[in-house]
Amino acid sequence: MKNSYSSLIFFMALGIFGIITTEMGMIGVLPQIAEKFHVTPAQAGYLVSAFALIVAVSGPFLTLLASGMNRKTILLASILMFALSNIVYAYTSSFEVMVAFRIIPAFFHPIFFSIALATAASLVSPEKIGRAITQVMAGVTVGFAFGVPITSFLSANLSLEAAFLFGAVVSLIAFVGILVLFPSMPVKERISFGRQLGVLRSPQLWLTILIVVLIFTAMSSVYSYFAEYLGEVTHMDGTWISLMLMIFGITMIAGNFLFGFWLNKSRTRTVILFPLAYAVTYLFVYYGGSYFWPMAVIVFVWGAVHAGGLIISQSLLMNDANEAPEFGNSLFVSFSNIGITAGTGIGGWFISRLGVQQLVWSGVLFCALAFLLILIKLFVFKSNVANAK
């Protein structure tokens, strides 16, 4: 391409950073939202749950409809919608309007992810696809590391308006970068709807989808209650918990590239070992959770391992849906959100029935189930798992 590969990757990653900041940053400002609009915390929570539900349900279908459109146009329209939505969040005085502008960009979330990942893969030779995808997905981990804490900090120390305008500025910068640097990217050979949907006839794809759901359920069942666990079990105060969240996100960045490297070296070995590594990490969280400094060290490892779930899940789905890469990416976005939703609910059940510290066993359970299905996939569909070692 005319423009440098690194610039194209950077602005797609920045767009994903803006999307993650918009999506997840809302979690840190829900108390201020409830106060501003005079709604209950449960009602404010609709801003999070409605977004996730729309992403999970609509992703594959909307990506399918957009698959024949110019990729640059899709990327621009999607990221512009996130910028405009953040501006609405900053200045609206109506809670109903805010809910509406959480729902609207949620439709564009899976489209941007799917097109960006497929575009990154198309920029490089086959043996470098994993690295390109890892670089774009870095926008997710950087969003967790900096976007979410910055949003929370701005809301607490300046205003809600400042917090949301930060998300708007990030998205607008990504918009300008894509507008100026990206060439027009019409789809030269459109894959028919039938061919794209045809990948769903593959039994190994459905097994992979179930593995992805289990992996995200294992991760989110505990991570969703990260602050509560550190507060009640480790007895950290709010300042320390905020620091731990930042450290978790920063080590996710390192883990993102580390697992990307391992996947390129041996995908089969990395996929098999990941759920075991996460289960072991959870055991350290459980047995070290009551000790302040050991737990602070464990968080470093936890964040790095957590990032592996994103990269490995996306890699598995892309391999099994390689005949329709954009549709495959949308399946990843959709079913990962289903796993997040399920994990949050299951983790809450463990807390209410067994207590906060026992929450960790929900993660261990689903790591074990994911490991079992990975072994089944390896031995039943060996050629697909072992592909591109």
ZIBEL-V567745 format. One record per residue. N is the residue number from 1. PHI is phi in radians with two decimals (999 if undefined). PSI is psi as a letter, one per 40 degrees, with the letter a starting at -180 (none if undefined). Layout:
BEGIN
<<N/PHI/PSI> <N/PHI/PSI>>
END
This chain:
BEGIN
<<1/999/i> <2/-1.07/d> <3/-1.52/i> <4/-1.12/i> <5/-1.00/d> <6/-1.10/d> <7/-1.18/d> <8/-1.13/d> <9/-1.09/d> <10/-1.04/d> <11/-1.30/d> <12/-1.23/d> <13/-1.14/d> <14/-1.14/d> <15/-1.07/d> <16/-1.15/d> <17/-1.01/d> <18/-1.12/d> <19/-1.18/d> <20/-1.13/d> <21/-1.07/d> <22/-1.20/d> <23/-1.21/d> <24/-1.54/d> <25/-1.08/d> <26/-1.07/d> <27/-1.04/d> <28/-1.35/e> <29/-2.06/e> <30/-1.03/d> <31/-1.05/d> <32/-1.19/d> <33/-1.10/d> <34/-1.04/d> <35/-1.22/d> <36/-1.12/d> <37/-1.73/e> <38/1.00/f> <39/-2.08/i> <40/-1.32/i> <41/-0.99/d> <42/-1.12/d> <43/-1.18/d> <44/-1.07/d> <45/-1.10/e> <46/-1.03/d> <47/-1.11/d> <48/-1.57/d> <49/-1.18/d> <50/-1.11/d> <51/-1.07/d> <52/-1.10/d> <53/-1.13/d> <54/-1.09/d> <55/-1.04/d> <56/-1.14/d> <57/-1.44/d> <58/-1.64/e> <59/-0.83/c> <60/-1.05/d> <61/-1.25/d> <62/-1.21/d> <63/-1.13/d> <64/-1.07/d> <65/-1.15/d> <66/-1.54/e> <67/-1.14/d> <68/-1.69/e> <69/-1.53/i> <70/-1.01/h> <71/-1.10/d> <72/-1.12/d> <73/-1.07/d> <74/-1.11/d> <75/-1.06/d> <76/-1.15/d> <77/-1.10/d> <78/-1.16/d> <79/-1.25/d> <80/-1.13/d> <81/-1.10/d> <82/-1.20/d> <83/-1.10/d> <84/-1.13/d> <85/-1.10/d> <86/-1.09/d> <87/-1.14/d> <88/-1.10/d> <89/-0.97/d> <90/-1.18/d> <91/-2.08/e> <92/-1.26/i> <93/-1.93/e> <94/-2.02/h> <95/-1.14/d> <96/-1.10/d> <97/-1.12/d> <98/-1.12/d> <99/-1.07/d> <100/-1.05/d> <101/-1.49/e> <102/-1.57/d> <103/-1.25/d> <104/-1.04/d> <105/-1.18/d> <106/-1.05/d> <107/-1.16/d> <108/-1.54/e> <109/-0.96/d> <110/-1.17/d> <111/-1.14/d> <112/-1.08/d> <113/-0.99/d> <114/-1.10/d> <115/-1.19/d> <116/-1.10/d> <117/-1.17/d> <118/-1.15/d> <119/-1.13/d> <120/-1.03/d> <121/-1.14/d> <122/-1.33/e> <123/-1.43/e> <124/-2.23/i> <125/-1.26/i> <126/-0.92/d> <127/-1.27/e> <128/-1.88/e> <129/-1.07/d> <130/-1.01/d> <131/-1.16/d> <132/-1.09/d> <133/-1.14/d> <134/-1.04/d> <135/-1.16/d> <136/-1.19/d> <137/-1.17/e> <138/-1.03/d> <139/-1.05/d> <140/-1.19/d> <141/-1.19/d> <142/-1.17/d> <143/-1.09/d> <144/-1.14/d> <145/-1.28/d> <146/-2.18/d> <147/-1.06/d> <148/-1.15/d> <149/-1.09/d> <150/-1.14/d> <151/-1.03/d> <152/-1.12/d> <153/-1.11/d> <154/-1.11/d> <155/-1.15/d> <156/-1.30/d> <157/-1.87/e> <158/-2.08/c> <159/-2.96/i> <160/-1.06/d> <161/-1.02/d> <162/-1.11/d> <163/-1.08/d> <164/-1.30/d> <165/-1.18/d> <166/-1.04/d> <167/-1.08/d> <168/-1.13/d> <169/-1.11/d> <170/-1.02/d> <171/-1.15/d> <172/-1.18/d> <173/-1.11/d> <174/-1.09/d> <175/-1.04/d> <176/-1.11/d> <177/-1.07/d> <178/-1.16/d> <179/-1.07/d> <180/-1.45/d> <181/-1.62/d> <182/-1.43/h> <183/-1.33/i> <184/-1.09/h> <185/-2.20/g> <186/-1.16/i> <187/-1.37/h> <188/-1.26/d> <189/-2.30/g> <190/-1.27/h> <191/-1.41/h> <192/-1.09/i> <193/-0.97/d> <194/-1.07/d> <195/-1.19/d> <196/-1.16/d> <197/-1.17/d> <198/-1.09/d> <199/-1.12/d> <200/-1.27/e> <201/-1.37/e> <202/-1.40/h> <203/-1.06/d> <204/-1.20/d> <205/-1.14/d> <206/-1.16/d> <207/-1.15/d> <208/-1.11/d> <209/-1.02/d> <210/-1.13/d> <211/-1.08/d> <212/-1.07/d> <213/-1.05/d> <214/-1.15/d> <215/-1.08/d> <216/-1.24/d> <217/-1.13/d> <218/-1.07/d> <219/-1.28/d> <220/-1.36/d> <221/-1.07/d> <222/-1.81/d> <223/-1.06/d> <224/-1.03/d> <225/-2.02/f> <226/-0.95/d> <227/-1.14/d> <228/-1.14/d> <229/-1.12/d> <230/-1.14/d> <231/-1.28/d> <232/-1.53/d> <233/-1.64/d> <234/-1.55/e> <235/1.08/f> <236/-1.53/i> <237/-1.50/i> <238/-1.04/d> <239/-1.12/d> <240/-1.18/d> <241/-1.11/d> <242/-1.05/d> <243/-1.12/d> <244/-1.14/d> <245/-1.09/d> <246/-1.14/d> <247/-1.09/d> <248/-0.97/d> <249/-1.16/d> <250/-1.14/d> <251/-1.26/d> <252/-1.08/d> <253/-1.07/d> <254/-1.10/d> <255/-1.11/d> <256/-0.99/d> <257/-1.35/d> <258/-1.14/d> <259/-1.22/d> <260/-1.07/d> <261/-1.12/d> <262/-1.14/d> <263/-1.10/d> <264/-1.19/d> <265/-1.28/d> <266/-2.77/h> <267/-1.14/d> <268/-1.03/d> <269/-1.10/d> <270/-1.14/d> <271/-1.12/d> <272/-1.16/d> <273/-1.38/d> <274/-1.01/d> <275/-1.10/d> <276/-1.18/d> <277/-1.10/d> <278/-1.22/d> <279/-1.08/d> <280/-1.11/d> <281/-1.03/d> <282/-1.10/d> <283/-1.12/d> <284/-1.12/d> <285/-1.06/d> <286/-1.21/d> <287/-1.42/d> <288/-1.80/e> <289/-1.10/d> <290/-1.46/e> <291/-1.95/h> <292/-0.99/c> <293/-1.23/d> <294/-1.00/d> <295/-1.17/d> <296/-1.05/d> <297/-1.27/d> <298/-1.05/d> <299/-1.04/d> <300/-0.98/d> <301/-1.20/d> <302/-0.97/d> <303/-1.07/d> <304/-1.13/d> <305/-1.17/d> <306/-0.98/d> <307/-1.08/d> <308/-1.05/d> <309/-1.08/d> <310/-1.15/d> <311/-1.18/d> <312/-1.16/d> <313/-1.08/d> <314/-1.14/d> <315/-1.12/d> <316/-1.09/d> <317/-1.18/d> <318/-1.12/d> <319/-1.15/d> <320/-1.43/e> <321/-2.05/f> <322/-1.19/e> <323/-1.38/e> <324/-2.47/g> <325/-1.05/d> <326/-1.18/d> <327/-1.12/d> <328/-1.09/d> <329/-1.12/d> <330/-1.19/d> <331/-1.11/d> <332/-1.08/d> <333/-1.08/d> <334/-1.16/d> <335/-1.33/d> <336/-1.16/d> <337/-1.17/d> <338/-1.11/d> <339/-1.10/d> <340/-1.10/d> <341/-1.10/d> <342/-1.12/d> <343/-1.10/d> <344/-1.07/d> <345/-1.16/d> <346/-1.17/d> <347/-1.06/d> <348/-1.09/d> <349/-1.12/d> <350/-1.06/d> <351/-1.13/d> <352/-1.19/d> <353/-1.65/d> <354/-2.10/e> <355/1.86/i> <356/-1.10/d> <357/-1.12/d> <358/-1.27/e> <359/-0.91/d> <360/-1.00/d> <361/-1.18/d> <362/-1.12/d> <363/-1.13/d> <364/-1.07/d> <365/-1.01/d> <366/-1.34/d> <367/-1.08/d> <368/-1.12/d> <369/-1.14/d> <370/-1.11/d> <371/-1.05/d> <372/-1.07/d> <373/-1.22/d> <374/-1.12/d> <375/-1.11/d> <376/-1.07/d> <377/-1.08/d> <378/-1.10/d> <379/-1.54/d> <380/-1.52/d> <381/-2.11/f> <382/-1.01/d> <383/-1.10/d> <384/-1.28/d> <385/-1.25/d> <386/-1.40/e> <387/-1.00/h> <388/1.05/f> <389/-1.09/none>>
END
